[in-house]
C-alpha cells in the first residue's frame, strides 16, 4: 500500500488537473449539445407543419377532383336522358311517317281515306301549311330521312358520352 501512496503523492496534482479538465470539457460540450437539441426540436416541428400542409393540399385536390367528377356525371346523366327522349321522339316520328307513307302508297287519299292521325307529335308540320307542289310521299320520305339522320346523331352522341360515364376500377 505504501507504493500506492508514494505514487499518489507524486501524481495527485496531475490527477486533480485531469479531473478538473475532464469536468470542464464535459460542461463545454453541454453548450453545443443543448443548442443542437433546440435546433432539432424546431426542425421536427417544421417538418410536422410541412407534412400537415401537404396532406391538406392533397385532400383539397382530391375533393376538387371528386366535385368535378360528380358535376360531370350529373351533367352527363341529364344529357343522356335528353338524348334518350329525343331518340324516343325520333323513333315515334319515324313510325308515324312509315304508317303515313304506307297508307299513301297503298291508295291515294281523296279526303275520305283512313290516314293515321298525328295526335301531338313534336316535329310534325301542319298539313295546311305545306305547299301543293310537293307530294305527300316526297314529304314523308324527307321526314323519314331526317329521322334516320337524327337517330344516327343520337347514336353517335351516346357512343361518345356513355364511355365517359363508366367508372374505372
Long-range contacts (C-beta under 8 A, 24 or more apart in sequence): 72-164, 73-165, 76-161, 76-164, 76-165, 77-165, 79-157, 79-161, 80-158, 80-161, 80-162, 80-165, 83-154, 83-157, 83-158, 83-161, 86-150, 86-154, 87-151, 87-154, 89-122, 89-123, 90-147, 90-150, 90-151, 90-154, 91-147, 91-151, 92-121, 93-121, 93-122, 93-123, 93-124, 93-143, 93-147, 94-144, 94-147, 94-148, 94-151, 96-121, 96-124, 97-140, 97-143, 97-144, 97-147, 98-144, 100-136, 100-140, 101-137, 101-140, 101-141, 101-144, 104-136, 104-137, 104-140, 105-137, 109-136
